[in-house]
Structure formats: C-alpha cells, structure tokens
C-alpha cells in the first residue's frame, strides 16, 4: 500500500539505518492517575514516547489501556498527573482542543458516517483537520485541497477503489481501514489506535498490519492491541499495564523475556508454553 508523505529526553531508535540520538519526547505522561469512585483505573502511570516511534500498550482486560487513551485525548479528566504533548501541557483539555494540537485517534467501534461515501468521510475529516475556517464545505479551493488529501489517504489505506461506496456497505475489515483513514486525514502528529484488528479475520489482520507498517514515519503511533503477532510486527517498544500501573516497558524482546508479563498477560499452558508457542522465561511462576 502506498504511504503518505522539555526536560525529559528519550532515546530515539535508528530509522532506516540512521544514527541513534537523544531527543525530547513528543508525548510525556507524568504520574497519571484516574479514580472512578474508590477504584484506581490508572495509578501513577508515567511514560515518554519519542517522535516517529511505534509504541504498543498491552495488558489484560481492565488494565487501564483505554482509560489511558481517554485521558490523553481529553475524554476523561485525570484525578492527578500531567500530560505534555510537543512541549505543551494538554492535561484536561477538551477533545476538540487536543485534536487541534495534533493528536488523532481511532476507536474500537467504527465512527464513519455509514450513509456517506468513503471519499466524503475522508474529505470531511481532512477539512476538520485544516486550521482556520470551520466551514467544512468551504469554497472551491478548500474542497480541492481536502479532496486531494482524501484521495491520498484512501490510497494509503487500500480503499482507492471504494471511493464512491457508502461506508455502511464496506466489509468489516474495510470499515476498520476507513476508521484509521478518518483519523489520518486530519494529519495528526500522534495517532492513537485502539485495538485496530479487533474482530478481524486472519486475512484482514494481515492487510491491517501492512497498512500500519506503511504509515508515514512523521506520524508517531501509540497502539493498544491484544493480538501479540500484531504487536511484535509493529512495535519498537512495548508498555505493559496491569491493574492500572506500568508493570514493565522495553523493546519487544525484553518484554517477551520478562517472566512477569507471562504470569499476568501472555499466560502459559500445562506444558509451560505461552499463546505464542514460546517457552516461559526462567523465573516465572510455576
């Protein structure tokens, strides 16, 4: 598929053979906490995501993954903690203000307008992402600009031959591709993907992996995903949440080798092998 054109520092991984450097994080989260009554859905979570990074967030159901995304995007206000994006605090801002600063998100459910064609769904998203006028219809020049962006995104997500098809008549996998395209059309600097392959067939999952691997490097990606084949195919670093806290964080090989991750998430059968078919690392719970 065709592609599209603070004080804290994090190590930047080499890209295309480039040199490793130290750069300020694009996203910095400090001590983020969210209570629902007496329950801490997220408890003192801190992490830093570098520009251009591909980061996965994994963990059991109820670990706090979607709550983390809701806090970053302004759908929930934190009880405590701080969120900094591109050097500016965004803690507690409403979702529209967060989106205008360059944070996009796809959801577990499809949010496209089912009666509108693919092209119009993408064009409206592109128009919403443009600075200035809130007139989504706009004049001729604006419509041409957003139309060009919509077609480029459709090519990138593999729906260039579905432009006139209403979103509601797409297959489930194609609707998930459109969901990501709608988020991409607004040109986010940081894209949050909430279980992009949930409910997909193996063939649809492979197409989604290819789509995500082809995303432009200028778009930093933070993804929640339960399919570990997808995680290991995409992520350069993995953050593991458990009971609302960061259990561990590191490169895929480091996380895979951590006995705690096996015990609380990857699991193991009576032969000591996880759901990926790997032996449990030494030091895990027997």
N, C-alpha and C positions, 0 to 999 in steps of 0.2 A: 504494500500500500504506500502511496506517496506521502511524504511528510510536508509540514508547513515551515515555510520559512520562520555596631555597638561595641561594646567592650568584649563581649563573648566572641570567640572565634572557634571555628570547627575545621577539621582537616578536609580539604577538597580532594576527592579521589580523581586520579588521572582520567581524562576523557579523550578517547581516540589517540592514546599514546602520549598525551600531554604531560607536562610536569606536575607534580603534586605541589600544592601551595596551601597557605592558611588564609582563609577569607572569612569575613563576617557572615553569620548565618542569615539566610533570608527569613526564616521563621525561628523565633526563640520563645520558648514557653518556660515560665519560671514558677514552680510551686503551685501549679494549677489544681484547684480543689472545687468540687461541686457536691453539695449535700442536697438530698431530697428527704426532708424531714431529718431523721436521725441517721439515715443511710448515706455514706460517702460513696457516691458513684465514681468519683475521681478524687484521688487523695495525694496531693503534693507532687504532681507529675511535672517533671522538667525534661525538656529535650530541645535540641537545636538541629535544624535542617538546613544544609548548605544549598546555595543556588545550584540549579541543574541536577540536584540529587534525585534519586529514585529511592524512596523510603517506604517500607511496609510496616503497618501496625497490626499485630496479630494478638490473639488471646482467646480464651474461652468465651462463650456467651455470657454476658453480664460483666465482662472485664472492664468496661468503660470506654470502648473504642468509639462508638457512635456519639456518646456524650462528649468525648474529646472533640470530634468534628463539629458538634453543635456549639460548643464553646468557641472554637476558632472562628466560626462563621457568624457568630452573633445571634444564633437562635436560642441560646441559653446564656445567662449571665453567670459568671463564676462566683462562688462563695468567697474564695480568696485566689490570689495568684495574678500573674501578668502574662499577656500575650503581646509580642512585639513582631511586627512584620515590616521588612525593608527598613529597619531602623526606627519605625514609628509605632507607638503603642496603639493597639486596636482593641484592648480589653473592654468588653461591654458595649462596643459599637453595635448599632442595629445591622441586620443582614445586608441591606442595600448599601450602607456605607462601607462595610467590609468588602463587598463585591466591587465597588468602585475603586477600591485601593488595589485590586488585582488578585483577589482570591476567588476562584471558581470551585464549584462542587457538583458532582453527580450524586444521585441518591440510589438507595436500594430499589425504590419504586420508580417507574417511568413517569416523567413530568412533561413530556411533549404534548402539544395540542393535538389530540387524535384526529380531528377533522381537517386539519391543515396539512398541506403537502410538506414533504421533507424540506424542500427549498425554503418555504416560508417560515417554518420553525427555526431553521438556521439563520435566516435573514433577520428575523425579529431579535434573536439572541445577539447577533452581530451589531444590530442597531442599539440595543440596550447597553452594549459594552463600549460604545463610542462616547467620548466626552462631549459636553455641550448640550445640545438640544435634547429634550425628552420626547420630541415628536418622532415616534417610531416609524411613521410612514415617510415623513420627510420629503424633500424635493428630489428632482431628477438625479442630481449628483450624489446625494446621500443614498438613494436607492441603488444606484450603480455600484457605489463603494461597498455597501452591505451585501449586495447580490454577488459581487466578486468574492467577498470573504466567505459567504455561504457556500459557493461552489468549490472553493479551495478546501474548506473543511469537509464537505461531502466527499471529495476525492480522498482526503486523508483518512476518513473513517469507513471507506469502502461502500458508500451509498451514492456515488456519482450517477449510477444508472437507475436510481429510485427518486430522483428529484421531484417528480410530479405525483408520486404515490403518497396518499394520505398516511400520516404516521400510524393511525389506528389499524391499518391494513398490512403493516410490516410484520414479519415474523418476530418472535420474541427476541431472538438474538440481534436482529436489525434494530429493534426498538432500543435495546441496550446500547448499540453503537450510536444511535441518534442521541440518546441521553448524554453520552460523552461529547458528541459533536456540539450540542447546545451549550455545554459548559466551555468547550474550546473556542466557540465562535466569538466570545467576548474577550479573547486574548488575555487570559489570566496569566499572571506570573507564577502563581502556585495553584495547582489543580488537586483537589481532594476527591478521591474516588472511593465510594462506599460500596464494597462488595460488587465490583463490576461484572463478575462472572457468575453471580448467584443465579441458580435455576437453569443454567445453560447446559446444552448437550456437550459432549467432548469435542465435536467438530466446531460448535460455536465458541467454545472456550479457546480453542487453538486460534481461531480468527481474532478473538479479542486480545489474546497475548500478542499476536503480530501487530495489531493496531496500536497497542500500548507501547510496544517496543519501538514503533516508528514515530512516536510523538516527538515534537521538536525539543531539543535539549534546552532551549530557552525557557521551557515550561517545566518548573520543578514539580515533582509528583509525590504526593503522600497518599498511600492506598491502604484501605482496610480490606483484607481478603482472608477467607478460610481455606481456599484451595492452595495447599502448600506447593504444588507444582507451579502454580501461577506466581506465588511469592518468590520462589527460588529462581524463576525465569526472569523476573523483573527487578527485584530489589537489590540495591547495593548495600543497604543497611536495613536492619530489622529492629523494631522496638516491640518488646513483648509486654503486654499489660496483664495483670492478674489481680482481681479484687480491687480494681481502681488504682493500682500502683504499678510503677515500672519494675518488672521482675528482672529484665536484663535487656541489653542493647548491644548490637555489634554487627559485624559482617555476617552474611548467611552461614558461612562455615563455622563461625564462633557460636552462633545461636543454635545451630543444629547439634553442636557438640556439647551444649550445656545441659547437664542432667536435669536441672530444674525445669527446663522447657518441656522435656519429655514427661516429667511427672505431672505437670499441671495442664499440658496442652496437647502435645503430639501423642502422648499415650503409648501403650505397648500391650502386646498380646501375651498369651501364656508362654510364648517362645522368646519373649524379650525383644520383639521387633515392633517398630512404630508403624503408623499407617502409610508411611512411605516405603516400608520394607527394609528399613535400616535397623541395625542392632542398637540397643540403648547404650549411650556412653557409660563408661565406668563411673561409679559414684552415685548413680540414680537409685531411687527407692526400689528395693527388690519386690 
